[in-house]
Amino acid sequence: MSYCYKWRVAGLVTFFGAFIFLVPYVAIQIRGVAIFLSGAFPDSIPLWVGAVGMVVVMLIYSEIGGLKAIIYSDMLQGILLLAVIWIIGINCLNYFGGIGPMFEEIQQKNEALLSVPGPNGLLDFQFLFGSMIAICLLPFTQPQVSTRLIIMKDTKSLYKLAVGLGFFAILIILPTLFMGMYGAAKYPDASTAEFLNRTFLEDQAPLIAAFVMIGLIAAAISTSDSQLFALGGEIRSLLSGDDKKMLGYARIAILFFAIITLAFALMSSDELVLLTRMSFAGTALMAPMIFTGIFYDRSGFLKIIPMATLIALLILVLSLFGIVPNIIAGIRMDLILLGLLALIAIVAVGIDKNRN
């Protein structure tokens, strides 16, 4: 972004947004694995020990692995996780005796689970619409995703990746439907941690449970490592000077990020989906700035966009902590901010064109 806008502040805003809103995303990996480790070894591995161990492994892997390690671990965790999650999904479906009986039983026990906005009113139109926008913007706004895109050797490979990623996502999401219905039927009053441990570990054959642990750890390491690698790249793009010194600064920043993420993982709730959504919504606010920087080759008046983006990011953070309202006039704050930033970008481009 510094290059696109010919202004270092734009790069700093991009780094700030990525740093702040990747914290909950990495925390998901840490807390998720810690929950499973604590459930598998309740008498020897408390939650905080699993979380600390995960951070240590994550940092070591990031230091010695690099981009090649990300590629290999992506392949390993993708194959393993896909196989295991379908085995568990089919086991959960067999508990009901098929798809039809599954929906019939859930309808009898909690009909609200079969329609929006759900029993807790979470899945309303704004939540789903905002989530759709945030997910569509992931390749541009989440650096660990864009890193995977820019390393493609040619456009044909990029197209294959885009199609394959969508197909893989569907294959991963579909069996989780069966798992969610299984948990709703068998463990309706269980906490998130209890549901995950019982469904993925206690109710599965020991061999499957072992592969679940291996697959989840591999997935968490792969995701966390790619995020750390991307953050390191963002840091180095903002620095100038001796390569050795820049690498040292990047390592310090990554260590600081890991410590913050560990604290967040230990203090946050088990609502992993909401944490993911928070991360996606935060980085999505940078989309108007990124799109304008990539597709419009002038600067001038456009410097207002990075400043507006920084203000929007700060407002969203304040809303998440309850300091400013999260909903205004019935509209979610993240949607308001994203709409305003898009409008500012359009107006700024129009003014800049007229001035030139």
C-alpha positions as CSV (number, residue, x, y, z in Angstrom):
1,M,0.0,0.0,0.0
2,S,2.9,2.4,0.6
3,Y,3.9,1.9,-3.0
4,C,0.4,2.2,-4.4
5,Y,-0.4,5.4,-2.6
6,K,3.2,6.7,-2.6
7,W,2.7,7.3,1.1
8,R,4.1,5.3,4.0
9,V,1.1,5.9,6.1
10,A,-1.0,3.7,3.8
11,G,1.4,0.8,4.5
12,L,1.2,1.5,8.3
13,V,-2.6,1.4,8.2
14,T,-2.6,-1.9,6.3
15,F,-0.2,-3.4,8.9
16,F,-2.2,-2.0,11.8
17,G,-5.4,-3.5,10.5
18,A,-3.9,-6.9,9.7
19,F,-2.1,-7.0,13.1
20,I,-5.2,-6.1,15.2
21,F,-7.7,-8.3,13.4
22,L,-5.4,-11.3,12.8
23,V,-5.1,-11.6,16.6
24,P,-8.6,-13.2,17.1
25,Y,-8.0,-15.4,14.0
26,V,-4.7,-16.8,15.3
27,A,-6.2,-17.1,18.8
28,I,-8.9,-19.4,17.4
29,Q,-6.2,-21.8,16.3
30,I,-4.5,-21.7,19.7
31,R,-7.6,-22.0,21.8
32,G,-9.2,-24.7,19.5
33,V,-6.2,-27.0,19.8
34,A,-5.8,-26.2,23.5
35,I,-9.5,-27.3,24.1
36,F,-8.9,-30.6,22.3
37,L,-5.6,-31.2,24.2
38,S,-7.2,-30.4,27.5
39,G,-10.1,-32.7,26.6
40,A,-7.9,-35.6,25.5
41,F,-5.6,-35.3,28.6
42,P,-7.8,-33.7,31.3
43,D,-5.5,-34.6,34.2
44,S,-2.2,-33.6,32.7
45,I,-2.7,-30.7,30.2
46,P,-4.8,-27.8,31.4
47,L,-6.1,-25.3,28.8
48,W,-3.3,-22.7,29.5
49,V,-0.5,-25.3,29.1
50,G,-1.9,-26.5,25.7
51,A,-2.2,-22.8,24.6
52,V,1.4,-22.0,25.6
53,G,2.7,-25.2,24.0
54,M,0.8,-24.3,20.8
55,V,2.4,-20.9,20.7
56,V,5.9,-22.3,21.2
57,V,5.4,-24.8,18.4
58,M,3.9,-22.1,16.2
59,L,6.9,-19.8,16.6
60,I,9.5,-22.6,16.1
61,Y,7.8,-23.8,13.0
62,S,7.5,-20.3,11.7
63,E,11.2,-19.6,12.3
64,I,12.6,-22.8,10.7
65,G,9.8,-23.6,8.1
66,G,9.2,-20.6,5.9
67,L,7.0,-20.6,2.8
68,K,7.9,-24.1,1.7
69,A,6.7,-25.4,5.1
70,I,3.4,-23.6,4.7
71,I,2.9,-25.4,1.3
72,Y,3.7,-28.8,2.7
73,S,1.6,-28.4,5.8
74,D,-1.3,-27.1,3.8
75,M,-1.2,-30.3,1.7
76,L,-0.9,-32.5,4.8
77,Q,-3.6,-30.9,6.9
78,G,-5.9,-30.6,3.9
79,I,-5.8,-34.3,3.0
80,L,-5.9,-35.5,6.6
81,L,-8.6,-33.1,7.8
82,L,-10.8,-33.7,4.8
83,A,-10.7,-37.5,5.3
84,V,-11.2,-37.3,9.1
85,I,-14.0,-34.7,9.0
86,W,-16.0,-36.8,6.6
87,I,-15.6,-39.9,8.7
88,I,-16.9,-38.1,11.7
89,G,-19.6,-36.4,9.7
90,I,-20.8,-39.8,8.4
91,N,-20.7,-41.2,11.9
92,C,-22.9,-38.3,13.1
93,L,-25.3,-38.8,10.3
94,N,-25.5,-42.5,11.0
95,Y,-26.6,-41.6,14.6
96,F,-29.8,-40.3,13.1
97,G,-30.2,-43.0,10.4
98,G,-29.9,-40.6,7.4
99,I,-30.5,-37.1,6.4
100,G,-34.3,-37.2,6.5
101,P,-34.5,-38.6,10.0
102,M,-31.8,-36.1,11.1
103,F,-34.0,-33.1,10.1
104,E,-37.1,-34.7,11.5
105,E,-35.5,-35.2,14.9
106,I,-34.0,-31.7,15.0
107,Q,-37.4,-30.3,14.1
108,Q,-39.0,-32.1,17.0
109,K,-36.3,-31.0,19.5
110,N,-35.6,-27.4,18.4
111,E,-37.3,-26.3,15.2
112,A,-35.6,-22.9,15.4
113,L,-32.3,-24.5,14.4
114,L,-33.7,-25.2,10.9
115,S,-34.4,-21.5,10.0
116,V,-32.9,-18.1,10.3
117,P,-32.1,-16.2,12.5
118,G,-31.7,-19.4,14.6
119,P,-32.6,-20.0,18.3
120,N,-30.5,-17.1,19.6
121,G,-31.3,-14.6,16.8
122,L,-27.7,-14.5,15.6
123,L,-28.1,-15.4,12.0
124,D,-30.1,-12.4,10.9
125,F,-29.8,-10.8,7.5
126,Q,-27.1,-8.3,8.5
127,F,-24.9,-10.9,10.1
128,L,-25.2,-13.2,7.0
129,F,-24.8,-10.3,4.5
130,G,-21.8,-8.8,6.3
131,S,-20.2,-12.3,6.6
132,M,-20.7,-12.9,2.9
133,I,-19.0,-9.6,2.0
134,A,-16.1,-10.2,4.5
135,I,-15.5,-13.7,3.1
136,C,-15.6,-12.6,-0.5
137,L,-13.0,-9.9,0.3
138,L,-10.6,-12.4,2.1
139,P,-8.2,-12.8,-0.9
140,F,-7.5,-9.1,-0.8
141,T,-7.7,-8.2,2.9
142,Q,-6.2,-11.2,4.7
143,P,-2.5,-11.2,4.0
144,Q,-2.1,-15.0,4.7
145,V,-4.6,-15.6,1.9
146,S,-3.1,-13.1,-0.6
147,T,0.3,-14.7,0.0
148,R,-1.0,-18.0,-1.3
149,L,-2.4,-16.2,-4.4
150,I,0.7,-14.3,-5.4
151,I,3.0,-17.3,-5.3
152,M,1.0,-19.0,-8.1
153,K,3.3,-19.6,-11.1
154,D,0.8,-18.4,-13.7
155,T,-2.8,-17.3,-14.3
156,K,-4.0,-20.8,-15.1
157,S,-2.7,-22.0,-11.7
158,L,-4.5,-19.1,-10.1
159,Y,-7.8,-20.1,-11.7
160,K,-7.3,-23.7,-10.6
161,L,-6.7,-22.5,-7.0
162,A,-9.8,-20.4,-7.0
163,V,-12.0,-23.2,-8.2
164,G,-10.3,-25.8,-6.0
165,L,-10.5,-23.6,-2.9
166,G,-14.3,-23.1,-3.3
167,F,-14.8,-26.8,-3.9
168,F,-12.6,-27.7,-0.9
169,A,-14.5,-25.3,1.3
170,I,-17.9,-26.9,0.4
171,L,-16.4,-30.4,1.1
172,I,-15.2,-29.2,4.6
173,I,-18.4,-27.3,5.5
174,L,-21.0,-29.9,4.5
175,P,-20.0,-32.6,7.1
176,T,-19.9,-29.9,9.8
177,L,-23.7,-29.6,9.3
178,F,-24.1,-33.2,10.4
179,M,-21.8,-32.6,13.4
180,G,-23.8,-29.5,14.4
181,M,-27.1,-31.3,14.2
182,Y,-25.6,-34.3,16.1
183,G,-24.5,-31.9,18.9
184,A,-27.9,-30.2,19.0
185,A,-29.6,-33.5,19.4
186,K,-27.3,-35.4,21.7
187,Y,-25.7,-32.5,23.7
188,P,-28.1,-29.6,23.6
189,D,-27.0,-28.1,26.9
190,A,-23.2,-28.7,26.5
191,S,-20.7,-25.9,26.3
192,T,-18.7,-25.4,23.1
193,A,-15.6,-27.2,24.6
194,E,-17.7,-30.1,25.9
195,F,-19.5,-30.5,22.5
196,L,-16.2,-30.4,20.6
197,N,-14.5,-32.9,22.9
198,R,-17.4,-35.3,23.0
199,T,-18.2,-35.2,19.3
200,F,-14.6,-35.3,17.9
201,L,-12.9,-37.4,20.6
202,E,-15.0,-39.3,23.1
203,D,-17.6,-40.5,20.6
204,Q,-15.1,-41.6,18.0
205,A,-12.9,-44.7,17.8
206,P,-9.5,-44.1,19.3
207,L,-7.7,-44.2,16.0
208,I,-10.1,-41.6,14.5
209,A,-9.7,-39.4,17.6
210,A,-5.9,-39.6,17.2
211,F,-6.1,-38.5,13.6
212,V,-8.4,-35.7,14.6
213,M,-5.8,-34.4,17.0
214,I,-3.0,-34.7,14.4
215,G,-5.2,-33.0,11.7
216,L,-6.3,-30.1,13.9
217,I,-2.7,-29.4,15.1
218,A,-1.4,-29.5,11.5
219,A,-4.2,-27.2,10.4
220,A,-3.6,-24.8,13.3
221,I,0.1,-24.7,12.6
222,S,-0.4,-24.2,8.9
223,T,-2.8,-21.3,9.3
224,S,-0.8,-19.6,12.1
225,D,2.5,-20.0,10.3
226,S,1.1,-18.5,7.1
227,Q,-0.3,-15.6,9.1
228,L,3.0,-15.0,10.8
229,F,4.9,-15.3,7.5
230,A,2.5,-12.7,6.0
231,L,2.9,-10.3,8.9
232,G,6.7,-10.6,8.7
233,G,6.4,-9.7,5.0
234,E,4.3,-6.6,5.9
235,I,6.8,-5.5,8.5
236,R,9.8,-5.9,6.1
237,S,7.9,-3.9,3.4
238,L,7.7,-0.9,5.8
239,L,11.4,-1.0,6.9
240,S,14.5,0.0,5.0
241,G,18.1,-0.7,5.7
242,D,20.3,-3.7,6.4
243,D,18.4,-7.0,5.7
244,K,19.7,-8.6,8.9
245,K,18.4,-5.8,11.1
246,M,15.0,-5.8,9.3
247,L,14.7,-9.5,9.9
248,G,15.5,-9.0,13.6
249,Y,12.8,-6.3,13.9
250,A,10.3,-8.6,12.1
251,R,11.1,-11.4,14.6
252,I,10.6,-9.1,17.6
253,A,7.2,-7.9,16.1
254,I,6.1,-11.5,15.5
255,L,7.0,-12.5,19.1
256,F,5.0,-9.5,20.4
257,F,2.1,-10.6,18.2
258,A,2.3,-14.2,19.5
259,I,2.3,-13.0,23.1
260,I,-0.8,-10.8,22.5
261,T,-2.5,-13.6,20.7
262,L,-1.8,-16.1,23.5
263,A,-3.3,-13.6,26.0
264,F,-6.4,-13.2,23.8
265,A,-6.8,-17.0,23.4
266,L,-6.7,-17.5,27.1
267,M,-9.1,-14.7,27.9
268,S,-11.6,-15.1,25.0
269,S,-14.7,-17.2,25.0
270,D,-15.2,-20.5,23.2
271,E,-17.4,-18.8,20.5
272,L,-14.9,-19.6,17.8
273,V,-17.2,-18.7,14.9
274,L,-17.8,-15.2,16.3
275,L,-14.1,-14.7,16.7
276,T,-13.5,-15.7,13.1
277,R,-16.3,-13.4,12.0
278,M,-14.7,-10.5,14.0
279,S,-11.4,-11.0,12.2
280,F,-13.0,-11.1,8.8
281,A,-15.1,-8.0,9.4
282,G,-12.2,-6.0,10.6
283,T,-9.8,-6.8,7.7
284,A,-12.7,-6.2,5.3
285,L,-12.7,-2.5,6.2
286,M,-9.4,-2.2,4.4
287,A,-10.9,-3.4,1.0
288,P,-11.8,0.1,-0.4
289,M,-8.3,1.3,0.4
290,I,-6.7,-1.8,-1.1
291,F,-8.9,-1.8,-4.3
292,T,-8.3,1.9,-4.9
293,G,-4.5,1.5,-4.4
294,I,-4.4,-1.5,-6.8
295,F,-6.8,-0.3,-9.6
296,Y,-6.3,3.4,-9.6
297,D,-2.8,4.7,-10.5
298,R,-2.9,8.2,-9.1
299,S,-2.4,9.5,-5.6
300,G,-3.1,13.2,-4.8
301,F,-6.4,13.5,-3.1
302,L,-6.7,9.8,-2.5
303,K,-4.5,10.0,0.7
304,I,-7.8,10.7,2.5
305,I,-8.7,7.0,2.1
306,P,-6.0,5.5,4.3
307,M,-6.8,8.1,7.0
308,A,-10.5,7.3,6.8
309,T,-9.6,3.6,6.9
310,L,-7.6,4.1,10.1
311,I,-10.4,6.0,11.8
312,A,-12.9,3.2,10.8
313,L,-10.6,0.5,12.2
314,L,-10.3,2.3,15.5
315,I,-14.1,2.9,15.7
316,L,-14.7,-0.8,15.0
317,V,-12.3,-1.8,17.8
318,L,-14.0,0.6,20.2
319,S,-17.4,-0.9,19.2
320,L,-16.2,-4.4,20.0
321,F,-15.2,-3.3,23.5
322,G,-18.6,-1.6,24.0
323,I,-17.1,1.9,24.2
324,V,-19.1,3.1,21.2
325,P,-22.4,1.5,20.0
326,N,-22.2,-1.7,18.0
327,I,-25.5,-0.9,16.2
328,I,-26.7,2.5,15.1
329,A,-30.3,2.9,13.7
330,G,-30.6,-0.8,13.6
331,I,-27.6,-1.3,11.4
332,R,-24.4,-3.1,12.5
333,M,-21.3,-0.9,12.9
334,D,-19.1,-2.9,10.6
335,L,-21.6,-2.6,7.7
336,I,-21.9,1.2,8.3
337,L,-18.2,1.7,8.3
338,L,-17.6,-0.5,5.2
339,G,-20.4,1.4,3.3
340,L,-18.9,4.8,4.4
341,L,-15.4,3.8,3.3
342,A,-16.6,2.6,-0.1
343,L,-18.5,5.9,-0.6
344,I,-15.4,7.9,0.5
345,A,-13.2,5.9,-2.0
346,I,-15.7,6.5,-4.9
347,V,-16.0,10.2,-4.1
348,A,-12.2,10.6,-3.7
349,V,-11.5,8.9,-7.0
350,G,-14.1,11.1,-8.7
351,I,-12.6,14.3,-7.2
352,D,-9.1,13.2,-8.1
353,K,-10.1,12.5,-11.7
354,N,-11.7,15.9,-12.1
355,R,-8.6,17.6,-10.6
356,N,-6.4,15.9,-13.1
